[in-house]
Amino acid sequence: MKNNNEEQNNNKTESVNEWILREFSCEGLKQHNKSIEWMIETIEEVGGVVERMPEVRGYNAEGFTIRVRGTSGVMYRICVKFHRRLARILAQRITEVDFNDELALGTIMWPFRSMMDSDSQWFDARDGEWENICIHGRRNSRPVAWPGDTLVSLLHTLSQDLRSSLERPMTTLRSELRNSYPVAWLNHQTPVETTFEDVIKHTRFIESLQDAPDEETFEELRELALEELFGEGVA
C-alpha cells in the first residue's frame, strides 16, 4: 500500500490530463473512455482550465471544473461529477449491446444518465457569484450521446458563445447574454477591440431572435445577424 508521501509525490508529477484519464475512465467501457479522451482534447483546443473538486467525494463521486472564456469575454464554469460505481455496473455487459440499433444508447444510458453529469455557470462580476445556466437540454430527455461527447459540444458552444447564441435551440444562452455580455464589457473581460456598439448590436439581434414569432422569421433574422456580426451568409 502506498503511503501518503508516495501519493503526494505522484500527484505532483501527474498532469491534469493524466489524472482525468485515470479517474474518469472505466475498464471495459471503451465507448466512454474514447469520449473522455475527446473531451480532454477539446478542453485543450478551447483553452479550458481544469481544477479538481475534492469536495464531491462525500457524494461518492469524483469531480472537476472546467473554466472556459467565451468570445463574449464571459467566463464560464462547467462542474463535472463522475460516479464510478455506475460506470462499473454499465461496463459489466456493455459488449452485448448492439449500438447499431439507434435506440440502444438512449435505452442503456437512461438509468445511468447521472454516471457523469455536469452543471454550467457564468461568472457575474456584479456580485462575484457564479450564475447557473442550462445549455445541454432537459435532464429527463433520452440520452443521444455519451456524457463526454455532450461535454465536447458544451465546450464548443460556450467558447463560441456569441455565434452559438444565434442557433435556434440556444434560448437560455441568448437570455443570459443579455445580462452577461454588457457586464463582461464593463468589467474589461471582452477582447480589447470590442466596442460598446458591438455589444449593443449583438444584444439587439438576440433580443429579436428571442422574440421571433416563427421559425421562418427566426431564420431570416439569423441570416442577417450572421452577415452583420460575422460577415458571413448561410450556406
GROMACS elastic network, one bead per residue, 0.5 to 0.9 nm:
[ bonds ]
;  ai    aj funct       b0    kb
    2     5     6  0.80298   500
    2     6     6  0.59394   500
    2     7     6  0.65411   500
    3     6     6  0.54415   500
    3     7     6  0.64782   500
    3     8     6  0.88314   500
    4     7     6  0.51271   500
    4     8     6  0.61574   500
    4     9     6  0.86425   500
    5     8     6  0.51059   500
    5     9     6  0.62028   500
    5    10     6  0.86657   500
    6     9     6  0.51218   500
    6    10     6  0.62381   500
    6    11     6  0.86783   500
    7    10     6  0.51022   500
    7    11     6  0.62002   500
    7    12     6  0.87190   500
    8    11     6  0.50707   500
    8    12     6  0.63188   500
    8    13     6  0.89355   500
    9    12     6  0.51555   500
    9    13     6  0.65558   500
    9    14     6  0.86948   500
   10    13     6  0.53301   500
   10    14     6  0.59600   500
   11    14     6  0.52055   500
   11    15     6  0.79844   500
   11    19     6  0.84350   500
   12    15     6  0.79415   500
   14    17     6  0.82169   500
   14    18     6  0.61648   500
   14    19     6  0.65275   500
   15    18     6  0.51615   500
   15    19     6  0.62386   500
   15    20     6  0.87414   500
   16    20     6  0.62344   500
   16    21     6  0.86714   500
   16    50     6  0.71900   500
   16    51     6  0.80757   500
   16    52     6  0.85079   500
   17    20     6  0.51295   500
   17    21     6  0.62316   500
   17    22     6  0.85968   500
   17    37     6  0.89831   500
   17    40     6  0.66572   500
   17    50     6  0.87628   500
   18    21     6  0.51139   500
   18    22     6  0.61127   500
   18    23     6  0.85436   500
   19    22     6  0.51019   500
   19    23     6  0.59556   500
   19    24     6  0.81378   500
   20    23     6  0.52450   500
   20    24     6  0.54638   500
   20    25     6  0.75863   500
   20    36     6  0.80860   500
   20    40     6  0.80701   500
   20    64     6  0.86107   500
   21    24     6  0.56054   500
   21    25     6  0.55088   500
   21    33     6  0.79422   500
   21    36     6  0.70537   500
   21    37     6  0.72528   500
   21    40     6  0.84825   500
   22    25     6  0.59080   500
   22    26     6  0.83250   500
   23    26     6  0.80662   500
   23    62     6  0.73411   500
   23    82     6  0.86066   500
   23    84     6  0.84945   500
   24    33     6  0.79454   500
   24    36     6  0.73342   500
   24    62     6  0.77621   500
   24    63     6  0.88068   500
   24    82     6  0.65720   500
   24    83     6  0.87053   500
   24    84     6  0.75564   500
   24   116     6  0.87283   500
   25    29     6  0.77335   500
   25    30     6  0.87346   500
   25    32     6  0.71153   500
   25    33     6  0.51422   500
   25    34     6  0.87150   500
   25    36     6  0.69310   500
   25    37     6  0.89442   500
   25    84     6  0.86032   500
   25    87     6  0.86600   500
   26    29     6  0.55600   500
   26    30     6  0.79019   500
   26    32     6  0.76214   500
   26    33     6  0.66690   500
   26    84     6  0.74962   500
   26    87     6  0.64952   500
   26    88     6  0.67731   500
   26    91     6  0.77184   500
   27    30     6  0.75328   500
   27    33     6  0.83303   500
   27    87     6  0.89305   500
   27    88     6  0.77372   500
   27    91     6  0.74558   500
   28    31     6  0.89052   500
   28    33     6  0.87956   500
   28    88     6  0.82541   500
   28    91     6  0.54951   500
   28    92     6  0.75736   500
   28    94     6  0.79009   500
   28    95     6  0.84368   500
   29    32     6  0.55360   500
   29    33     6  0.62392   500
   29    34     6  0.88383   500
   29    87     6  0.76023   500
   29    88     6  0.81178   500
   29    90     6  0.76828   500
   29    91     6  0.51454   500
   29    92     6  0.85858   500
   29    94     6  0.71250   500
   29    95     6  0.86869   500
   30    33     6  0.51118   500
   30    34     6  0.62292   500
   30    35     6  0.85729   500
   30    91     6  0.86906   500
   31    34     6  0.53177   500
   31    35     6  0.62835   500
   31    36     6  0.88416   500
   31   146     6  0.76329   500
   32    36     6  0.63347   500
   32    37     6  0.88394   500
   32    87     6  0.88391   500
   32   146     6  0.63258   500
   32   147     6  0.76583   500
   32   148     6  0.71073   500
   32   149     6  0.88279   500
   33    36     6  0.50449   500
   33    37     6  0.64060   500
   33    38     6  0.87524   500
   33   148     6  0.85373   500
   34    37     6  0.50911   500
   34    38     6  0.62994   500
   34    39     6  0.86311   500
   34   148     6  0.84461   500
   35    38     6  0.51344   500
   35    39     6  0.62070   500
   35    40     6  0.87817   500
   35   146     6  0.67035   500
   35   147     6  0.74678   500
   35   149     6  0.56020   500
   35   152     6  0.86581   500
   36    40     6  0.62969   500
   36    41     6  0.87472   500
   36   147     6  0.84436   500
   36   148     6  0.52679   500
   36   149     6  0.78128   500
   37    40     6  0.51836   500
   37    41     6  0.63817   500
   37    42     6  0.87222   500
   37   148     6  0.83247   500
   38    41     6  0.51189   500
   38    42     6  0.62092   500
   38    43     6  0.86842   500
   38   148     6  0.73740   500
   38   149     6  0.73829   500
   38   152     6  0.73024   500
   39    42     6  0.50745   500
   39    43     6  0.61851   500
   39    44     6  0.87897   500
   39   148     6  0.57049   500
   39   149     6  0.68161   500
   39   150     6  0.88889   500
   39   151     6  0.66620   500
   39   152     6  0.53507   500
   39   155     6  0.87204   500
   40    43     6  0.51147   500
   40    44     6  0.65060   500
   40    45     6  0.86633   500
   40   152     6  0.86740   500
   41    44     6  0.53335   500
   41    45     6  0.61783   500
   41    46     6  0.88860   500
   41   152     6  0.89897   500
   42    46     6  0.61625   500
   42    47     6  0.83928   500
   42    48     6  0.83009   500
   42   152     6  0.62126   500
   42   155     6  0.73690   500
   42   156     6  0.80198   500
   43    46     6  0.55134   500
   43    47     6  0.61269   500
   43    49     6  0.74465   500
   43    50     6  0.82541   500
   43    66     6  0.78114   500
   43    68     6  0.83424   500
   43   152     6  0.79297   500
   43   155     6  0.72733   500
   44    47     6  0.50985   500
   44    48     6  0.59639   500
   44    49     6  0.81405   500
   45    48     6  0.76695   500
   46    68     6  0.72153   500
   46    69     6  0.84548   500
   46   155     6  0.73785   500
   46   156     6  0.73360   500
   46   159     6  0.64595   500
   47    67     6  0.86660   500
   47    68     6  0.66060   500
   47    69     6  0.80064   500
   47   159     6  0.86904   500
   48    66     6  0.60155   500
   48    67     6  0.54253   500
   48    69     6  0.76306   500
   48   155     6  0.84559   500
   48   159     6  0.88251   500
   49    65     6  0.80021   500
   49    66     6  0.54371   500
   49    67     6  0.50940   500
   49    68     6  0.66268   500
   50    64     6  0.66976   500
   50    65     6  0.55744   500
   50    67     6  0.65195   500
   51    63     6  0.88573   500
   51    64     6  0.54860   500
   51    65     6  0.52346   500
   51    66     6  0.66262   500
   51    67     6  0.82858   500
   52    55     6  0.89208   500
   52    62     6  0.85069   500
   52    63     6  0.62151   500
   52    65     6  0.63540   500
   53    56     6  0.62555   500
   53    57     6  0.82639   500
   53    62     6  0.72083   500
   53    65     6  0.67919   500
   53    79     6  0.84333   500
   53    80     6  0.86764   500
   53    81     6  0.86452   500
   54    57     6  0.58710   500
   54    58     6  0.87031   500
   54    62     6  0.70041   500
   54    63     6  0.66944   500
   54    64     6  0.78905   500
   55    58     6  0.66278   500
   55    59     6  0.85215   500
   55    62     6  0.85984   500
   55    63     6  0.81151   500
   56    59     6  0.54454   500
   56    60     6  0.70953   500
   56    61     6  0.57692   500
   56    62     6  0.61751   500
   56    63     6  0.62213   500
   56    64     6  0.89920   500
   56    81     6  0.76077   500
   57    60     6  0.51261   500
   57    61     6  0.51449   500
   57    62     6  0.58829   500
   57    63     6  0.78640   500
   58    61     6  0.72736   500
   59    62     6  0.84796   500
   59    83     6  0.86511   500
   60    82     6  0.86581   500
   60    83     6  0.65362   500
   60    84     6  0.80842   500
   60    85     6  0.83557   500
   61    81     6  0.60637   500
   61    82     6  0.52855   500
   61    84     6  0.68535   500
   61    85     6  0.86987   500
   62    80     6  0.83238   500
   62    81     6  0.56936   500
   62    82     6  0.52193   500
   62    83     6  0.67266   500
   62    84     6  0.78942   500
   63    79     6  0.72871   500
   63    80     6  0.53895   500
   63    82     6  0.61082   500
   63    83     6  0.89479   500
   64    78     6  0.83445   500
   64    79     6  0.60514   500
   64    80     6  0.54080   500
   64    81     6  0.68147   500
   64    82     6  0.89758   500
   65    77     6  0.64735   500
   65    78     6  0.54010   500
   65    80     6  0.59475   500
   65    81     6  0.88235   500
   66    76     6  0.80627   500
   66    77     6  0.55395   500
   66    78     6  0.50644   500
   66    79     6  0.66262   500
   66    80     6  0.79660   500
   66   155     6  0.89372   500
   67    75     6  0.69007   500
   67    76     6  0.56007   500
   67    78     6  0.64820   500
   67    79     6  0.89006   500
   68    74     6  0.85787   500
   68    75     6  0.59818   500
   68    76     6  0.53355   500
   68    77     6  0.65009   500
   68    78     6  0.82829   500
   68   155     6  0.76004   500
   68   158     6  0.74217   500
   68   159     6  0.62970   500
   69    72     6  0.78121   500
   69    73     6  0.58674   500
   69    74     6  0.56952   500
   69    76     6  0.59377   500
   69    77     6  0.87193   500
   69   158     6  0.74843   500
   69   159     6  0.57739   500
   69   160     6  0.86699   500
   69   161     6  0.89420   500
   70    73     6  0.52432   500
   70    74     6  0.53891   500
   70    75     6  0.64114   500
   70    76     6  0.72698   500
   70   157     6  0.85887   500
   70   158     6  0.55920   500
   70   160     6  0.55297   500
   70   161     6  0.53875   500
   70   162     6  0.75239   500
   70   190     6  0.89919   500
   71    74     6  0.74200   500
   71   158     6  0.83392   500
   71   159     6  0.61807   500
   71   160     6  0.54563   500
   71   161     6  0.60518   500
   71   162     6  0.61700   500
   71   163     6  0.84123   500
   71   190     6  0.76421   500
   71   191     6  0.79104   500
   72    75     6  0.87034   500
   72   159     6  0.86700   500
   72   160     6  0.80246   500
   72   161     6  0.66210   500
   72   162     6  0.60075   500
   72   177     6  0.84902   500
   72   180     6  0.85318   500
   72   181     6  0.60642   500
   72   184     6  0.73767   500
   72   185     6  0.82145   500
   72   189     6  0.80930   500
   72   190     6  0.58567   500
   72   191     6  0.77645   500
   72   194     6  0.88583   500
   72   199     6  0.87656   500
   73   181     6  0.74612   500
   73   184     6  0.59669   500
   73   185     6  0.74778   500
   73   188     6  0.83616   500
   73   191     6  0.65704   500
   74   122     6  0.68741   500
   74   123     6  0.70732   500
   74   124     6  0.85923   500
   74   161     6  0.86479   500
   74   177     6  0.86754   500
   74   180     6  0.65539   500
   74   181     6  0.66573   500
   74   183     6  0.84243   500
   74   184     6  0.56646   500
   74   185     6  0.87261   500
   74   189     6  0.66955   500
   74   190     6  0.73238   500
   75   121     6  0.85455   500
   75   122     6  0.57149   500
   75   123     6  0.56429   500
   75   124     6  0.86198   500
   75   184     6  0.85165   500
   75   189     6  0.82884   500
   76   120     6  0.71158   500
   76   121     6  0.56119   500
   76   123     6  0.63342   500
   76   130     6  0.85235   500
   76   158     6  0.71564   500
   76   159     6  0.84253   500
   77   119     6  0.82248   500
   77   120     6  0.57736   500
   77   121     6  0.51568   500
   77   122     6  0.61216   500
   77   123     6  0.77495   500
   77   130     6  0.80706   500
   78   118     6  0.64666   500
   78   119     6  0.56684   500
   78   121     6  0.64348   500
   78   122     6  0.88564   500
   78   151     6  0.88002   500
   78   154     6  0.89050   500
   78   155     6  0.85973   500
   79   117     6  0.83181   500
   79   118     6  0.52739   500
   79   119     6  0.52306   500
   79   120     6  0.64405   500
   79   121     6  0.82813   500
   80   116     6  0.69065   500
   80   117     6  0.58535   500
   80   119     6  0.68479   500
   80   120     6  0.89943   500
   81   114     6  0.85229   500
   81   115     6  0.79309   500
   81   116     6  0.54750   500
   81   117     6  0.55651   500
   81   118     6  0.62548   500
   81   119     6  0.89943   500
   82    85     6  0.89914   500
   82    86     6  0.87324   500
   82    87     6  0.85109   500
   82   114     6  0.79757   500
   82   115     6  0.57425   500
   82   117     6  0.68160   500
   82   118     6  0.89585   500
   83    86     6  0.57244   500
   83    87     6  0.67794   500
   83   114     6  0.75140   500
   83   115     6  0.50526   500
   83   116     6  0.62871   500
   83   117     6  0.88375   500
   84    88     6  0.62078   500
   84    89     6  0.87208   500
   84   115     6  0.71667   500
   84   116     6  0.86118   500
   85    88     6  0.52285   500
   85    89     6  0.64175   500
   85    90     6  0.87065   500
   85   115     6  0.81690   500
   86    89     6  0.52121   500
   86    90     6  0.61679   500
   86    91     6  0.86411   500
   86   112     6  0.65446   500
   86   114     6  0.82232   500
   86   115     6  0.55395   500
   86   116     6  0.89426   500
   87    90     6  0.50307   500
   87    91     6  0.61242   500
   87    92     6  0.88845   500
   87   112     6  0.79861   500
   87   115     6  0.62475   500
   87   116     6  0.86393   500
   88    91     6  0.51019   500
   88    92     6  0.65667   500
   89    92     6  0.54851   500
   89    93     6  0.81347   500
   90    93     6  0.67720   500
   90    94     6  0.63467   500
   90   108     6  0.81735   500
   90   109     6  0.85235   500
   90   112     6  0.76531   500
   91    94     6  0.51208   500
   91    95     6  0.79214   500
   92    95     6  0.80307   500
   93    96     6  0.56387   500
   93    97     6  0.73800   500
   94    97     6  0.54661   500
   94    98     6  0.88019   500
   94   108     6  0.89475   500
   95    98     6  0.79268   500
   97   100     6  0.88820   500
   97   101     6  0.88366   500
   97   104     6  0.71191   500
   97   105     6  0.87167   500
   97   108     6  0.85952   500
   98   101     6  0.59977   500
   98   104     6  0.67856   500
   98   105     6  0.89366   500
   99   102     6  0.67086   500
   99   103     6  0.79810   500
   99   104     6  0.55336   500
   99   105     6  0.64643   500
  100   103     6  0.85614   500
  100   104     6  0.76150   500
  101   104     6  0.53687   500
  101   105     6  0.80864   500
  102   105     6  0.69967   500
  102   106     6  0.80424   500
  102   144     6  0.89870   500
  103   106     6  0.55809   500
  103   107     6  0.60592   500
  103   108     6  0.86696   500
  103   144     6  0.87499   500
  104   107     6  0.51950   500
  104   108     6  0.61217   500
  104   109     6  0.84078   500
  105   108     6  0.53801   500
  105   109     6  0.58714   500
  105   110     6  0.82786   500
  105   142     6  0.89740   500
  105   143     6  0.70903   500
  105   144     6  0.66148   500
  105   145     6  0.72078   500
  105   146     6  0.81015   500
  106   109     6  0.52891   500
  106   110     6  0.58226   500
  106   142     6  0.54020   500
  106   144     6  0.56894   500
  106   145     6  0.78273   500
  107   110     6  0.55105   500
  107   111     6  0.79764   500
  107   142     6  0.76718   500
  107   143     6  0.80168   500
  108   111     6  0.68303   500
  108   112     6  0.72621   500
  108   113     6  0.89714   500
  108   143     6  0.89783   500
  109   113     6  0.53843   500
  109   114     6  0.88344   500
  109   115     6  0.86778   500
  109   142     6  0.80990   500
  109   143     6  0.63472   500
  109   144     6  0.86873   500
  109   145     6  0.87960   500
  109   146     6  0.81144   500
  110   113     6  0.53378   500
  110   114     6  0.87225   500
  110   140     6  0.86599   500
  110   141     6  0.85048   500
  110   142     6  0.62850   500
  110   143     6  0.63933   500
  111   114     6  0.78225   500
  111   115     6  0.89080   500
  112   115     6  0.52906   500
  112   116     6  0.84217   500
  113   116     6  0.69766   500
  113   117     6  0.72206   500
  113   139     6  0.82345   500
  113   142     6  0.88646   500
  113   143     6  0.71787   500
  113   146     6  0.89786   500
  113   147     6  0.78980   500
  114   117     6  0.52914   500
  114   118     6  0.88302   500
  115   147     6  0.81585   500
  116   147     6  0.60760   500
  116   148     6  0.80185   500
  117   147     6  0.70183   500
  118   147     6  0.89172   500
  118   151     6  0.81340   500
  119   132     6  0.74436   500
  119   133     6  0.77636   500
  119   134     6  0.73606   500
  119   135     6  0.88715   500
  119   136     6  0.89103   500
  120   131     6  0.83574   500
  120   132     6  0.58978   500
  120   133     6  0.54385   500
  120   134     6  0.63502   500
  120   135     6  0.73226   500
  120   136     6  0.87536   500
  120   154     6  0.89711   500
  121   130     6  0.56600   500
  121   131     6  0.50646   500
  121   133     6  0.51859   500
  121   134     6  0.80574   500
  122   129     6  0.84320   500
  122   130     6  0.54056   500
  122   131     6  0.52879   500
  122   132     6  0.66512   500
  122   133     6  0.70423   500
  122   176     6  0.88287   500
  122   180     6  0.78595   500
  123   126     6  0.89392   500
  123   128     6  0.69354   500
  123   129     6  0.60346   500
  123   131     6  0.62913   500
  123   180     6  0.82126   500
  124   127     6  0.62046   500
  124   128     6  0.56471   500
  124   129     6  0.55585   500
  124   130     6  0.59588   500
  124   131     6  0.65921   500
  124   179     6  0.89198   500
  124   180     6  0.69527   500
  124   183     6  0.74866   500
  124   184     6  0.82794   500
  125   129     6  0.70613   500
  125   130     6  0.87813   500
  125   180     6  0.89506   500
  125   183     6  0.70604   500
  125   184     6  0.77557   500
  125   187     6  0.71676   500
  126   129     6  0.78993   500
  126   183     6  0.75751   500
  127   130     6  0.87721   500
  133   172     6  0.70585   500
  133   173     6  0.73949   500
  133   176     6  0.74860   500
  134   137     6  0.68218   500
  134   138     6  0.83408   500
  134   172     6  0.66608   500
  134   173     6  0.79522   500
  135   138     6  0.87981   500
  135   154     6  0.72502   500
  135   157     6  0.84810   500
  135   158     6  0.87639   500
  135   170     6  0.71685   500
  135   171     6  0.86876   500
  135   172     6  0.67250   500
  135   173     6  0.68344   500
  136   139     6  0.83196   500
  136   150     6  0.75011   500
  136   151     6  0.85226   500
  136   153     6  0.85459   500
  136   154     6  0.67242   500
  137   140     6  0.87711   500
  137   141     6  0.77378   500
  137   169     6  0.89267   500
  138   141     6  0.56155   500
  139   142     6  0.82406   500
  139   143     6  0.86841   500
  140   143     6  0.86994   500
  141   144     6  0.88920   500
  143   146     6  0.76383   500
  143   147     6  0.85937   500
  144   150     6  0.87799   500
  145   148     6  0.81024   500
  145   149     6  0.60866   500
  145   150     6  0.63279   500
  146   149     6  0.53304   500
  146   150     6  0.64920   500
  146   151     6  0.89349   500
  147   150     6  0.50419   500
  147   151     6  0.63584   500
  147   152     6  0.87709   500
  148   151     6  0.50194   500
  148   152     6  0.63039   500
  148   153     6  0.88065   500
  149   152     6  0.50069   500
  149   153     6  0.64459   500
  149   154     6  0.86738   500
  150   153     6  0.51837   500
  150   154     6  0.62284   500
  150   155     6  0.87114   500
  151   155     6  0.60405   500
  151   156     6  0.85976   500
  152   155     6  0.51896   500
  152   156     6  0.63998   500
  152   157     6  0.86594   500
  153   156     6  0.52732   500
  153   157     6  0.61703   500
  153   158     6  0.87640   500
  154   158     6  0.61643   500
  154   159     6  0.84690   500
  155   158     6  0.53352   500
  155   159     6  0.59450   500
  155   160     6  0.83967   500
  156   159     6  0.52619   500
  156   160     6  0.60389   500
  156   161     6  0.81572   500
  156   164     6  0.85794   500
  157   160     6  0.54076   500
  157   161     6  0.56797   500
  157   162     6  0.89192   500
  157   163     6  0.83680   500
  157   164     6  0.56411   500
  157   165     6  0.84858   500
  158   162     6  0.84580   500
  158   164     6  0.75243   500
  158   173     6  0.87930   500
  159   162     6  0.86179   500
  159   164     6  0.88558   500
  160   163     6  0.57790   500
  160   164     6  0.59548   500
  160   165     6  0.86107   500
  161   165     6  0.59051   500
  161   166     6  0.89219   500
  161   173     6  0.77264   500
  161   177     6  0.85365   500
  162   165     6  0.53321   500
  162   166     6  0.73419   500
  162   174     6  0.87563   500
  162   177     6  0.83046   500
  162   202     6  0.79565   500
  163   166     6  0.56422   500
  163   167     6  0.76205   500
  163   226     6  0.80486   500
  163   229     6  0.88280   500
  163   230     6  0.82375   500
  164   167     6  0.55385   500
  164   168     6  0.89649   500
  164   170     6  0.70544   500
  164   173     6  0.81249   500
  164   174     6  0.88116   500
  165   168     6  0.79012   500
  165   169     6  0.86369   500
  165   170     6  0.56580   500
  165   171     6  0.76803   500
  165   172     6  0.87658   500
  165   173     6  0.59512   500
  165   174     6  0.53099   500
  165   177     6  0.81413   500
  165   206     6  0.70826   500
  166   169     6  0.87424   500
  166   170     6  0.72413   500
  166   174     6  0.78556   500
  166   205     6  0.84538   500
  166   206     6  0.69498   500
  166   209     6  0.75435   500
  166   222     6  0.60727   500
  166   225     6  0.77106   500
  166   226     6  0.79909   500
  167   170     6  0.56384   500
  167   171     6  0.83783   500
  167   222     6  0.78160   500
  168   171     6  0.69725   500
  168   209     6  0.81514   500
  168   210     6  0.88058   500
  168   215     6  0.84036   500
  168   218     6  0.75503   500
  168   219     6  0.83324   500
  168   222     6  0.87006   500
  169   172     6  0.83501   500
  170   173     6  0.52785   500
  170   174     6  0.62547   500
  170   175     6  0.86887   500
  171   174     6  0.53185   500
  171   175     6  0.63111   500
  171   176     6  0.88297   500
  171   209     6  0.89365   500
  171   210     6  0.67977   500
  172   175     6  0.50196   500
  172   176     6  0.61830   500
  172   177     6  0.85730   500
  173   176     6  0.51652   500
  173   177     6  0.60468   500
  173   178     6  0.87453   500
  174   177     6  0.52024   500
  174   178     6  0.65365   500
  174   203     6  0.83195   500
  174   206     6  0.58772   500
  174   207     6  0.76309   500
  174   209     6  0.85393   500
  174   210     6  0.72379   500
  175   178     6  0.55835   500
  175   179     6  0.74889   500
  175   206     6  0.80582   500
  175   207     6  0.80845   500
  175   210     6  0.78728   500
  176   179     6  0.54778   500
  176   180     6  0.59732   500
  176   181     6  0.82238   500
  177   181     6  0.51028   500
  177   182     6  0.79411   500
  177   203     6  0.74577   500
  177   206     6  0.84622   500
  178   181     6  0.61609   500
  178   182     6  0.71251   500
  178   203     6  0.58509   500
  178   204     6  0.88033   500
  178   206     6  0.78544   500
  178   207     6  0.78486   500
  179   182     6  0.61076   500
  179   183     6  0.64503   500
  179   184     6  0.88210   500
  180   183     6  0.50903   500
  180   184     6  0.59470   500
  180   185     6  0.86374   500
  181   184     6  0.50987   500
  181   185     6  0.63046   500
  181   186     6  0.87382   500
  181   190     6  0.83143   500
  181   199     6  0.68325   500
  181   203     6  0.80559   500
  182   185     6  0.51349   500
  182   186     6  0.62277   500
  182   187     6  0.85636   500
  182   196     6  0.79418   500
  182   199     6  0.64745   500
  182   200     6  0.82698   500
  182   203     6  0.87038   500
  183   186     6  0.51888   500
  183   187     6  0.60674   500
  183   188     6  0.87195   500
  183   189     6  0.85252   500
  184   187     6  0.50669   500
  184   188     6  0.62821   500
  184   190     6  0.59766   500
  185   188     6  0.53028   500
  185   189     6  0.57949   500
  185   190     6  0.52351   500
  185   191     6  0.84988   500
  185   194     6  0.78782   500
  185   195     6  0.81337   500
  185   196     6  0.72454   500
  185   199     6  0.77756   500
  186   189     6  0.76220   500
  186   190     6  0.84664   500
  186   196     6  0.87517   500
  187   190     6  0.80495   500
  188   191     6  0.80357   500
  188   192     6  0.80455   500
  189   192     6  0.85016   500
  190   193     6  0.81393   500
  190   194     6  0.63940   500
  190   195     6  0.89627   500
  191   194     6  0.55255   500
  191   195     6  0.89825   500
  192   195     6  0.80150   500
  194   197     6  0.81784   500
  194   198     6  0.62477   500
  194   199     6  0.76669   500
  195   198     6  0.52020   500
  195   199     6  0.67602   500
  195   200     6  0.89258   500
  196   200     6  0.62421   500
  196   201     6  0.85903   500
  197   200     6  0.50248   500
  197   201     6  0.60962   500
  197   202     6  0.86258   500
  198   201     6  0.51435   500
  198   202     6  0.62204   500
  198   203     6  0.85845   500
  198   229     6  0.83612   500
  199   202     6  0.53473   500
  199   203     6  0.61106   500
  199   204     6  0.85055   500
  200   203     6  0.52892   500
  200   204     6  0.60576   500
  200   205     6  0.86658   500
  201   204     6  0.52880   500
  201   205     6  0.64273   500
  201   206     6  0.89276   500
  201   229     6  0.79683   500
  202   205     6  0.51711   500
  202   206     6  0.63589   500
  202   207     6  0.86218   500
  202   225     6  0.80634   500
  202   229     6  0.71978   500
  203   206     6  0.51343   500
  203   207     6  0.60380   500
  203   208     6  0.85595   500
  204   207     6  0.50894   500
  204   208     6  0.62427   500
  204   209     6  0.86561   500
  205   208     6  0.50891   500
  205   209     6  0.61519   500
  205   210     6  0.85246   500
  205   221     6  0.76097   500
  205   222     6  0.81614   500
  205   224     6  0.89677   500
  205   225     6  0.65029   500
  206   210     6  0.59326   500
  206   211     6  0.85188   500
  206   222     6  0.89449   500
  206   225     6  0.87878   500
  207   210     6  0.50572   500
  207   211     6  0.63142   500
  207   212     6  0.87062   500
  208   211     6  0.51518   500
  208   212     6  0.60993   500
  208   218     6  0.83318   500
  208   221     6  0.75197   500
  209   212     6  0.50924   500
  209   213     6  0.88404   500
  209   217     6  0.83214   500
  209   218     6  0.57215   500
  209   219     6  0.86601   500
  209   221     6  0.65425   500
  209   222     6  0.72064   500
  210   213     6  0.86700   500
  210   218     6  0.83467   500
  211   214     6  0.89436   500
  211   218     6  0.85890   500
  212   215     6  0.74710   500
  212   216     6  0.86620   500
  212   217     6  0.59023   500
  212   218     6  0.53557   500
  212   221     6  0.82725   500
  213   216     6  0.85406   500
  213   217     6  0.67452   500
  213   218     6  0.75694   500
  214   217     6  0.55212   500
  214   218     6  0.62901   500
  214   219     6  0.88648   500
  215   219     6  0.61783   500
  215   220     6  0.86567   500
  216   219     6  0.52765   500
  216   220     6  0.63441   500
  216   221     6  0.87557   500
  217   220     6  0.51420   500
  217   221     6  0.62410   500
  217   222     6  0.85355   500
  218   221     6  0.51963   500
  218   222     6  0.60227   500
  218   223     6  0.86025   500
  219   223     6  0.60670   500
  219   224     6  0.85788   500
  220   223     6  0.52677   500
  220   224     6  0.64016   500
  220   225     6  0.87111   500
  221   224     6  0.51148   500
  221   225     6  0.61003   500
  221   226     6  0.86392   500
  222   226     6  0.60966   500
  222   227     6  0.85742   500
  222   234     6  0.86852   500
  223   226     6  0.52110   500
  223   227     6  0.63487   500
  223   228     6  0.87516   500
  223   232     6  0.83991   500
  223   233     6  0.61410   500
  223   234     6  0.59485   500
  224   227     6  0.51879   500
  224   228     6  0.61477   500
  224   229     6  0.83506   500
  224   233     6  0.77779   500
  225   228     6  0.51665   500
  225   229     6  0.55607   500
  225   230     6  0.75535   500
  225   231     6  0.87468   500
  225   232     6  0.88637   500
  225   233     6  0.88860   500
  226   229     6  0.54471   500
  226   230     6  0.52070   500
  226   231     6  0.63008   500
  226   232     6  0.54740   500
  226   233     6  0.60008   500
  226   234     6  0.75131   500
  227   230     6  0.56369   500
  227   233     6  0.53198   500
  227   234     6  0.83461   500
  228   231     6  0.56309   500
  228   232     6  0.77201   500
  229   232     6  0.81535   500
  230   233     6  0.86216   500
